[in-house]
């Protein structure tokens, strides 16, 4: 019998991040449970890319928590070249051009 997970598979809590001294994300919370699909949508400049860069520690993180299966990702040491993420997460992303309809298929 399989174990039931009580914590979300992926959880962001109180994330604050940005570039240099400028904080552009202020207290972001997000959770994804097993077998869920989540989309992060918003206009240009809303912080979508900064959110992903924060998860992979390729921008400055001022505070908060990012956990994958209970493991705190932000406590993992950065890679020596500072460009590779400390943990790998499989992400399927598709860019949707502005003013276009998004059609999802089963």
C-alpha positions as CSV (number, residue, x, y, z in Angstrom):
1,X,0.0,0.0,0.0
2,X,1.4,3.4,-0.9
3,X,1.9,6.2,1.6
4,X,-0.3,9.2,1.4
5,X,1.6,12.5,1.3
6,X,0.3,15.0,3.8
7,X,2.6,17.9,2.6
8,X,2.4,19.3,-0.9
9,X,4.9,17.9,-3.4
10,X,6.2,21.4,-4.2
11,X,5.7,24.4,-1.9
12,X,6.8,28.0,-2.0
13,X,6.1,30.0,1.1
14,X,6.8,33.7,1.7
15,X,9.2,34.0,-1.2
16,X,10.9,37.4,-1.6
17,X,13.4,37.9,-4.4
18,X,14.7,40.2,-7.0
19,X,17.8,41.6,-8.6
20,X,20.6,43.5,-6.8
21,X,19.0,45.4,-4.0
22,X,15.6,45.6,-5.7
23,X,13.0,43.2,-4.3
24,X,10.4,42.4,-7.0
25,X,8.6,39.4,-5.5
26,X,7.0,40.1,-2.1
27,X,5.8,37.1,-0.1
28,X,4.8,34.7,-2.9
29,X,3.0,31.5,-1.7
30,X,2.3,28.6,-4.0
31,X,1.7,24.9,-3.5
32,X,1.4,22.0,-5.9
33,X,0.1,18.6,-4.8
34,X,0.9,15.3,-6.5
35,X,-0.9,14.8,-9.8
36,X,-1.7,18.5,-10.1
37,X,-0.7,20.7,-13.0
38,X,-0.3,24.4,-12.3
39,X,0.2,27.4,-14.7
40,X,1.7,30.7,-13.7
41,X,0.1,33.4,-15.8
42,X,0.4,37.2,-15.9
43,X,1.3,40.2,-18.0
44,X,4.8,41.2,-18.9
45,X,6.7,42.3,-15.8
46,X,4.4,40.5,-13.4
47,X,7.3,38.3,-12.0
48,X,6.8,34.9,-13.7
49,X,10.4,34.6,-14.8
50,X,11.7,35.9,-11.5
51,X,9.6,33.3,-9.7
52,X,11.3,30.5,-11.7
53,X,14.8,32.1,-11.4
54,X,14.2,32.2,-7.6
55,X,13.4,28.5,-7.5
56,X,16.6,27.8,-9.3
57,X,18.6,30.4,-7.4
58,X,19.7,32.3,-10.4
59,X,18.5,35.6,-9.0
60,X,18.8,37.1,-5.4
61,X,16.5,35.4,-2.9
62,X,15.8,37.7,0.2
63,X,13.7,35.3,2.1
64,X,11.1,32.5,2.1
65,X,11.1,28.8,1.5
66,X,11.0,26.6,-1.6
67,X,10.5,22.9,-0.8
68,X,10.4,19.9,-3.1
69,X,9.1,16.7,-1.5
70,X,9.9,18.2,1.9
71,X,13.5,19.2,1.0
72,X,14.4,22.9,1.3
73,X,15.9,23.8,-2.1
74,X,17.1,27.2,-1.0
75,X,19.4,25.7,1.6
76,X,21.3,23.6,-1.1
77,X,24.6,25.2,-2.0
78,X,24.8,27.0,-5.4
79,X,26.7,25.3,-8.2
80,X,30.3,26.4,-8.7
81,X,29.5,28.1,-12.0
82,X,26.5,30.0,-10.5
83,X,24.5,29.3,-13.6
84,X,23.2,25.8,-13.0
85,X,20.4,25.2,-10.5
86,X,21.3,23.3,-7.2
87,X,18.4,20.9,-7.8
88,X,16.7,19.7,-11.0
89,X,13.0,20.0,-11.5
90,X,11.3,18.7,-14.6
91,X,9.3,21.5,-16.1
92,X,7.3,21.4,-19.3
93,X,6.7,25.0,-20.5
94,X,5.2,26.4,-23.6
95,X,5.3,30.1,-24.5
96,X,1.9,31.4,-25.6
97,X,2.2,34.5,-27.7
98,X,0.3,37.6,-26.5
99,X,-3.3,38.0,-27.7
100,X,-3.6,34.3,-28.7
101,X,-6.0,31.6,-27.4
102,X,-4.6,28.8,-25.3
103,X,-6.1,25.4,-26.2
104,X,-5.5,22.4,-23.9
105,X,-5.7,18.9,-25.2
106,X,-6.2,15.7,-23.1
